[in-house]
């Protein structure tokens, strides 16, 4: 089992992976359609996007949580 203290990092890892995969797939489909090299293009695009998304989500998520807390009447 993964220790609970690593939950925020794991959340960022999973969220950024899924988000970057979906956005990469939609972008490639819109630009070039679903053709033979789709899988290779998706993998290349996704790896690049995830490399940017994971550190971004890791840094931005705590800030977003604080902003949401303030907007909904939290501390």
JOPE-V800011 format. One record per pair of residues at least 6 apart in sequence whose ideal C-beta (glycine too) atoms are under 6 Angstrom apart, sorted by the first residue. I is the first residue (numbers start at 0). GAP is how many residues later the second one is. Records with the same first field share a line. If there is no record, write none. Layout:
I = GAP ; GAP
This chain:
11 = 45 ; 46 ; 49
14 = 42
15 = 37 ; 38 ; 41
16 = 33
19 = 26 ; 29 ; 30 ; 33
20 = 25
23 = 18 ; 21 ; 22 ; 25
24 = 17
27 = 13 ; 14
